[in-house]
Amino acid sequence: GRLEESVYPLFYGWFLTHKSQSRTKETGKKLLETLGELDEFKEHWGDFGGAASEKGINLEEYFDGKGGILHCTTKFSDYGKATGAQEYAELEAVKEFYSSAFHLQISGLFITPRTAGARVRLSDKQLEVWPADSEKEASLSEELPRGSRAHITLGCAKDVEPVQTGLDLLEFIKMEKEGDQDWAVKDTDQGKLCYFGKGMWMLELSEEVTVETIFGGFYP
Ligand code: ACK
């Protein structure tokens, strides 16, 4: 029968199709392999705490926490309990775009000692379902452009929650904004690899990767 009350998801986002998931995982894996073999990376093993043996770090094992379907979260609504969850559900764009297909652009890939993720560049249309306060909520001081936090979590280190991936991405973007520094370490066949210190590596893809997604909610 009809539900008396609205049912709110755990979160809303763009969910990658099966095919796009395998491709994205593959691209991420390639980065981890490239990094693992890079001399410049080896100089900074210490950033990853005790994870490095004499042979190095197995990054794939390091980031094996928290699997699941690859997605780009728009709103974490916590089954309606999160601040603004109900208002978000009522947004015209959210209702209109629900279940629609979108192409998302991945512009970079990154790892930190906590998370591995993909940086997503949202279009103006996609920003219509991006919560107004997402960046403010996460970065206490600075004003960052809307959509800065958009990401796909590819992996988490042990005992790290996936919410950390977006926070790590904002950390990169803050440094990019403040920095007069050149972070570039190496040109790879995938793009420019940058080291920001403290175990924070970003690969700026020379060609953005397009992934197919469906906008919707995650309920389990
Ligand atoms: O990797 P993610 O973007 O980070 O996808 C998962 C998803 O919701 C289910 O846990 C994200 N998430 C969890 N807590 C929050 C939060 N407080 N704010 C924003 N995103 C969150 C998590």
Boltz pocket constraint, residues with backbone or C-beta under 6 A from the ligand:
constraints:
  - pocket:
      binder: B
      contacts: [[A, 10], [A, 11], [A, 71], [A, 72], [A, 73], [A, 75], [A, 76], [A, 151], [A, 152], [A, 153], [A, 162], [A, 163], [A, 164], [A, 165], [A, 166]]
      max_distance: 6.0
